[in-house]
Amino acid sequence: MNQSIKFVDSNNSQFFATIKSRIDHYFQSNNISKTANGLMVFKTILYLTLFVSFYFLILFEAFSLWGSLLLAIGLGATMSFIGFNICHDALHGSYSKKQWINNSLGYIFNLIGANVYIWKITHNKVHHTYTNIMGHDGDLDVAPGLIRVSKDEEIKPIHKYQHFYAFFLYSLASISWFFRKDYVKFFQTRIGAHVNNHPKIEYFNLFFYKLVYYTMYIILPLVIMDITWWQFLIGYLAMNFTMGLVLGLVFQLAHLVEETHIPHPKENENIEESWAAHQMRTTANFARKSKLAAFVCGGLNFQVEHHLFPKICHIHYPAISEIVKETAHEFDLPYHDNESFFSALKSHYNFLKKAGQAA
């Protein structure tokens, strides 16, 4: 769809005003900043240290080929964790009150293959506004033609198997992103209802940082390392399959599960509820009580809290989640919450299976 869509809150819901007031009170009464704390800084140092260490241990062949392969898998996972934990918050402006810190940490995104400028449009602006709305939220285009997510999409015979092969496609997510998606989105006339009109500097940034990525992960390893092209290819694919699978699963478990809603408005049709209520119906948490999930997922397992308060650093989401849950129930709104990663994975599997079947 090309036209913008509006949220018409005809009931004048006080849900968001109420929850915002309660969240603000939590931070003020406890004298806590909404930005990064000591634990967040520790995570940042840890993930960046692992990233640099894995990269140079591979590049200078500190271990055997099998050891380097394991490091490549570790590097792929670490790049995902950097995206989740550091860049995601920084690009939302929630890491620090100082914008230069957010900008600096956000630009690390370029070093792991993604384009910062396109991400801010597709994620911050489009996805966070038009969450799960067919024709508007580009994140629903998981693998167009191969994965069906809505009953309004054309169904093909292959879709009845998508609950099996979708996970393989997720492992290709980072390769598709770094070699295709950013370019396609950049040169499209529109991204959803957003009309592309890029500053000239962004044309330079797109190709310059892509070249930096290709140099770091393709050219330098082939030039410096004493390996054959097929050995390099195995390592590069292992890194990207790991990264893609982690990225794909975490993002899909937050929006494409059995409980979440996927509106498909017709031409000139609006969403007949408030934006905040819409977020409650279209997002889902998972493993909310798991400290490990919170540490590695960068708050993306608290997707409900993140969509309501993207300007709050994810390190605070576990603390405010009960406030959000209680307020949602008070206003008779859903609070989708899978208890574990595996229950969310099962729900996503069931969602794919159901979506792949004819009505």
KOLLUM-561801 format. One record per atom (N, C-alpha, C): residue in one letter; x, y, z. Coordinates in steps of 0.05 Angstrom, whole numbers, plus 5000, padded with zeros to 4 digits. Example, Ala and Ser with C-alpha at 12.3 -4.5 7.8 and 13.67 -1.06 7.14 Angstrom:
KOLLUM-561801
a526448865156;a524649105156;a526449345156;s525749555142;s527349795143;s525850015157;
//
This chain:
KOLLUM-561801
m501749765000;m500050005000;m501750255000;n500850464986;n502450704985;n501350925004;q498650915010;q497551125026;q498251075055;s498451285071;s498951255099;s496451165113;i496651055137;i494450955151;i494251085178;k491851125188;k491551275214;k490451085235;f491051145260;f489951005283;f487751185294;v485251095292;v482951255301;v482051155328;d482751305349;d482051235376;d479351355384;s477251245373;s474651355377;s473651325407;n474851135421;n474151105450;n475751275468;n477651435457;n479351605473;n480651455496;s481951235489;s483151065508;s485351215524;q485351165550;q487351285568;q489551085575;f489650865560;f491650655566;f494550765565;f495250895543;f498050975540;f498751195560;a496851385564;a497351605583;a497751495611;t496151295618;t496351175644;t498951025648;i499650855628;i502050695631;i504550865630;k504551075614;k506851255612;k507251395639;s505051485652;s505251615678;s506351425699;r505551175698;r506450975718;r509450905713;i510250885688;i513050825682;i514751065690;d513851305684;d515451545692;d515751555722;h513551485736;h513651485766;h515651285776;y515851045763;y517750845771;y520550945770;f521251075748;f524051175745;f524551405764;q522651585767;q523051815784;q523251735814;s521451565822;s521451485851;s523851325858;n524951175839;n527451015845;n529951165836;n529651405827;n531951575818;n533751415798;i532451315778;i533751145758;i533651285731;s535851295716;s535751395689;s534551195670;k533251295649;k531951115630;k534051005609;t536451105611;t538551015592;t540250805604;a542550745592;a544250525600;a545250545629;n545650315642;n546850305669;n549350145668;g550450075691;g553049935692;g552949665678;l550749515682;l550449255669;l550449285638;m549149495629;m549049545600;m551849605589;v553349755603;v556149825595;v557849565595;f557449395615;f558849145617;f558248975592;k555748955585;k554948795562;k556248905537;t556249165535;t557449295511;t560349225508;i561849255530;i564749185529;i565148895523;l563548725536;l563848435532;l563348355502;y561148445491;y560548365463;y562448485443;l563348725447;l565248845429;l567948715431;t568748635456;t571248495460;t571248215446;l568948075449;l568647815436;l568747845406;f567448055396;f567448105367;f570248145356;v571748325368;v574448385359;v576248135362;s575947995385;s577647755390;s577147535369;f574547475365;f573847265346;f574847335318;y574447585311;y575147665283;y578147635278;f579847735297;f582747725292;f583847445297;l582647285315;l583547015318;l583146845293;i580946905279;i580346775254;i582246875232;l582447145230;l584047265209;l586947175209;f588147155234;f590947085236;f591346795243;e589146635239;e589346345241;e590746245266;a589646335289;a590846265315;a590245965322;f588245855309;f587445575314;f587345415288;s586745165291;s586544995267;s584045075251;l583744945228;l581345015211;l578744955226;w578744735241;w576344665256;w575844875278;g578044965291;g577745175311;g576745435299;s577845505276;s576945745262;s573945725254;l573045485247;l570245455240;l568445505264;l569345405287;l567845455312;l567845755319;l570145885314;l570246175319;l568446325300;a568246235275;a566446365256;a563546345265;i562846115275;i560146085286;i559746275310;g561746285327;g561646465350;g561446755341;l562946825320;l562947105310;l560147175299;g558946985285;g556247035274;g554247095297;a554346925318;a552546965341;a553147235354;t555647295358;t556447545371;t555547785356;m555747775329;m554747995313;m551848045316;s550247825319;s547447845325;s547047985352;f548547895372;f548248005399;f548948305400;i550948385384;i551648665382;i549348825370;g548148715349;g545848845337;g543548875357;f542948655371;f540748665391;f541348845414;n543648825426;n544248945452;n545349235450;i546849285430;i548249545428;i546949725407;c547149635382;c546249805359;c543249865360;h541649675367;h538849715368;h538049935387;d539049925411;d538550145430;d539650405421;a542150405411;a543450645403;a541850785381;l540950635361;l539550745338;l536750845346;h535650745368;h533150855379;h533651105396;g536151155402;g536851385419;g536451325449;s536351065456;s535750995484;s538150905500;y540450885486;y542850795500;y543951015519;s544051255509;s545251475524;s543651735520;k543851915539;k542652185536;k544352355516;k546852265511;k548552415493;k548352295465;q547452455446;q546952355420;q549452255406;w551752375411;w554152285398;w554951995406;i554151925431;i554651645439;i552851455425;n550251535423;n548351375407;n549251345378;n550151565366;n550951555338;n553451375334;s555351405353;s557851245351;s557250945353;l555750875373;l555150595377;l553250485355;g551550655345;g549750575323;g551250515298;y553450665293;y554950625268;y556350355267;i556550225290;i557649955290;i556049765273;f553449835270;f551649685253;f552749655225;n554049865215;n555249855188;n557449645187;l558849595209;l561149415210;l560249125211;i557749075217;i556748805217;i554948755193;g554948955174;g553648905148;g551149065141;a549849175161;a547249305157;a547649605151;n545749735139;n545850025134;n544250175154;v545550345169;v544250495191;v541950665181;y542350805159;y540350985149;y537750835141;i537950615126;i535650465118;i534350335142;w535850245161;w534750125185;w532950325200;k533850575202;k532250775217;k529550815203;i529550795177;i527050825162;i525250575165;t526350345158;t524750105158;t523950015186;h525750045205;h525149945232;h523950165250;n525450375255;n524550585274;n522050715265;k521950785239;k519650945229;k517350765220;v517850575202;v515650425190;v514750195208;h516550015216;h515749785233;h514549875259;h515650065273;h514650135299;h512050295297;t511450405274;t508850545271;t506750355261;y507350195241;y505350035228;y505749735234;t506349675258;t507049405267;t504949195257;n506048995242;n504448755234;n502148825215;i502149065203;i499949135185;i500849065157;m499348885145;m500048795118;m499949025098;g502049035081;g502249255061;g503649495072;h504249505098;h505549735110;h508149655125;d507949445140;d510249355156;d511949165139;g514249275130;g516049115112;g517248875126;d517148865152;d518248625167;d516648375162;l514148415152;l512448175146;l513348045120;d515048185104;d516048065079;d518447885086;v517847675100;v520047495110;v521447365086;a519947245069;a521047135044;a518647125024;p518247355011;p515847384994;p515447154974;g513047044974;g512446824956;g513146554967;l514946544987;l515846294999;l514646245026;i514246465041;i513046445068;i510446615068;r508246485075;r505646615076;r505046675106;v504346925112;v503846995140;v500947085145;s499447135124;s496747235127;s494847085109;k492347045118;k490346905103;k489547065077;d490247315076;d489547485053;d491647455031;e493947325037;e495947285016;e495247044999;e496247044974;e495846824956;e497146574968;i495746354967;i496846104977;i497945924954;k500245804959;k501445634939;k501845354951;p502045144935;p502344874945;p504744844964;i506844994959;i509244964975;i508845065004;h506945245008;h506445365034;h505745155056;k504544935047;k503844735068;k506244605081;y508544665070;y511044565083;y512644785095;q511645025097;q513245255105;q514045235135;h512545085151;h513345055179;h515844885182;f516744765160;f519244615160;f521444775148;y521044875124;y523245005109;y523745295117;a521845415132;a522245705139;a524745745156;f525445555172;f527745585190;f530345585174;f530445435152;f532745445134;f532945725121;l530645835113;l530646095101;l531546305121;y530846275146;y531746465166;y534746475167;s536046245163;s538946245164;s540246395142;l538646455121;l539746615098;l539146915102;a537946985125;a537047265129;a539347465127;s541547415140;s543747615140;s544947645112;i545347415098;i546447435071;i544547595052;s541947545054;s540047695039;s540047995046;w540348045072;w540348315083;w542748475072;f545148355074;f547548495068;f548148525038;f547048335022;f547648334993;f545248424976;r542848424988;r540548494972;r538648694985;k537748635009;k535548785022;k536049085024;d538449155034;d539049445037;d538949595011;y540049464990;y540049594963;y537149624953;v535549414955;v532849414946;v531249634960;k531449644986;k529949845002;k530850124995;f533450154991;f534550424986;f533550534960;f533450364939;f532750464913;f529750434906;q528150334925;q525250334921;q524250624922;t522050674908;t520750934909;t519550984937;r518450774948;r517250794975;r518050554992;i517950595018;i518150385037;i515550405054;g513650235047;g510950275058;g509850535049;a508950705068;a507850965061;a510051175060;h512451095068;h514751285069;h515851325040;v515951575031;v517051645005;v520051685007;n521551534993;n524451554994;n525451804980;n526951964994;n528252204983;n530852244998;h532852084990;h535252055006;h537152295002;p538352395024;p540552585021;p542852465005;k544252624990;k546352524973;k548552374988;i549052465013;i551152335029;i550452045034;e547951975035;e547151705041;e547751515018;y547851614993;y548751444971;y551651364975;f553251554983;f556051494989;f556251295012;n554751355034;n554951185058;n554150895051;l552050865035;l551150595028;l553350425016;f554650534995;f556650384981;f559350374996;f559950585010;f562450595025;f562450385047;y560350375064;y560250185086;y559849905077;k558449865055;k558249595044;k561049495035;l562549675023;l565349605015;l567049545039;v566649685061;v568049625086;v567349345096;y564749285095;y563849015103;y565048795085;y564948835059;y565948635040;y569048605044;t570348825050;t573248815054;t573948655079;m572448715101;m573048585127;m572548285126;y570348205113;y569447925116;y569947755091;i570747875069;i571247725045;i574047765034;i574748015028;i577348075016;i579648015034;l579648115058;l581948075077;l582347785084;p580247635090;p580747345096;p581947195072;l581047265048;l582147125024;l584947205019;v585647455025;v588447545020;v590347455042;i589447475067;i591347435089;i591447135097;m589247005098;m589146725108;m590246525087;d591546325098;d592546105081;d590445885078;i588345955063;i586145765060;i585345765030;t583845565022;t582745554995;t580145704995;w579145764971;w576645914968;w574345764980;w574345494978;w572045344989;w572145325019;q574545325030;q574845335059;q573745605070;f574545815056;f573446075064;f570446075062;l569345965040;l566445975036;l564945825058;i566045605067;i564845445089;i564745625114;g566945745120;g567045915144;g565246155143;y565146285119;y563446525115;y560546445117;l559846225105;l557046135107;l556246045135;a558145925149;a557545845177;a557046085194;m558646295191;m558246545205;m555546665199;n554846675173;n552346805165;n549846635171;f550046375169;f547846195175;f547146225205;t549246245222;t548746275251;t547446545256;m548646755245;m547547025249;m544747045239;g544246945215;g541546965203;g539446815219;l540146575228;l538246415244;l537546555270;v539646655284;v539146795309;v537347045304;l538147205284;l536547445277;l533647375270;g533347175252;g530747095242;g528947005264;l529946825281;l528246705302;l527446915322;v529247075332;v528647275352;v526547475342;f526847565317;f524947765307;f522247635302;q522147385292;q519547255286;q518047185311;l519447105332;l518147025356;l516747255370;a517447495362;a516347735374;a513747835361;h513247735336;h510947845322;h509247625307;l510547405300;l509047205285;l508746955302;v506946965321;v506246735337;v503146715337;e502146505349;e499246455347;e497446675358;e498446815378;e496747005392;e496647285379;t498747355364;t498847625353;t496947665330;h496247915326;h494247995305;h495748115281;i494748045257;i495848165233;i493648295217;p493248555220;p491048695205;p491848715176;h489748705159;h490148745130;h488048945121;p488549205127;p486549405120;p486249445090;k483849505081;k483349555053;k483949845047;e483749915021;e484450185012;e482850385028;n484250595038;n483050815053;n481750725080;e482450485089;e481350395115;e483450445137;n482450535160;n484250595182;n484150375204;i485950395223;i485950215246;i484150345268;e482050215275;e480050325293;e480750285322;e483050365331;e483850365359;e486350525361;s487150575386;s489550735390;s492050585381;w494150735376;w496750615368;w497750425390;a497550505415;a498550345437;a497050085440;a494350095437;a492749855438;a493449665415;h494049785392;h494849625369;h497549475375;q499349615388;q501849485395;q501449245413;m499549265431;m499049045450;m497948795435;r496548835413;r495348615398;r497348495378;t499448635371;t501148545349;t503948475359;t504548495384;t507248425394;t507048215416;a509148065420;a509247855440;a511947835453;n511947775479;n514347725494;n514947425494;f517447355502;f518047075507;f520347065527;a520346855543;a522446805563;a522847055580;r520647175589;r520847425604;r522347395631;k522247155642;k523547105668;k526447005665;s527346965641;s529946855637;s532047075636;k534047055654;k536247255654;k538047215630;l538346965621;l540046915598;l538847035573;a536146995569;a534847115546;a535047425547;a534747535570;a534947825572;a537747925566;f539747765573;f542547845569;f543347835540;v542347625525;v543247595497;v541347725477;c538747745484;c536847845464;c536548155464;g537848285482;g537748575481;g534948695485;g533348565501;g530648665506;g528648595484;l529448455463;l527548385442;l525748165451;n526348025473;n524447835484;n522347985501;f522748245505;f520848425518;f519748605496;q518648485475;q517848645452;q515548835458;v513748755476;v511548925483;v512549185495;e514349155515;e515449395528;e517049565508;h518449425491;h520149575471;h518449735452;h516249625443;h514549775424;h513150005437;l512449975462;l511150195476;l513150415483;f515650335491;f517650515501;f520350475488;p520550525462;p523150475448;p525350665457;k524650885471;k526651075480;k527751005508;i526750785519;i527850685545;i529750465539;c532150475550;c534150265546;c533049995555;h533649785539;h532449525543;h533249405570;i535449495582;i536349385607;i534249415629;h532349605626;h530349655646;h527649505640;y527449365618;y524949245611;y524049025631;p525848855642;p524848665662;p523548795685;a524549025694;a523449155717;a520749285712;i520249385688;i517749525682;i515649345670;s516349095663;s514548915649;s512048855666;e512348835692;e509948775709;e508049015709;i509149255708;i507449495707;i505849485681;v507149425659;v505849415633;v503649195633;k504348965643;k502448735644;k499948805660;e500348915684;e498048975701;e496349195689;t497549395676;t496049615664;t494449515640;a495649335624;a494349225601;a491849075610;h492048905631;h489748755640;h487548945651;e488449155664;e486649355675;e484949485653;f486149515629;f484749635607;f483549425587;d483549185596;d482448955581;d483848925554;l486548955554;l488148925531;l489848675534;p490548535512;p492148295514;p495048355522;y496248165535;y499148185541;y500247915533;h501147895508;h502147635498;h504847575509;d505047335522;d507547275537;d507946975537;n509746875519;n510546595520;n512646565542;e512246365559;e513846335583;e516846275576;s517346135555;s520046055548;s520646095519;f523146085511;f523946095483;f522645865468;f522645635480;f521645395465;f518545405462;s517145515482;s514245545478;s513645745457;a515245955455;a514946155433;a515546025406;l517645865406;l518445725381;l516245535372;k515045395391;k512745215384;k510445385373;s509845615385;s507745785377;s508245885349;h510745955343;h511446055316;h511145825296;y512045595303;y511745355286;y508745315279;n507045325299;n504145285295;n502945505278;f504045755282;f503145975266;f503745935236;l506145845231;l506945795203;l505345565191;k504845365207;k503345135197;k500445215190;k499245375207;k496545465202;k496345655178;a498345845177;a498346045156;a498845915129;g500145675128;g500745545104;g498545365093;q496345355107;q494045195099;q491945365086;a490445245067;a488245385055;a486045435075;a484445645072;a482245705090;a480245475090;
//
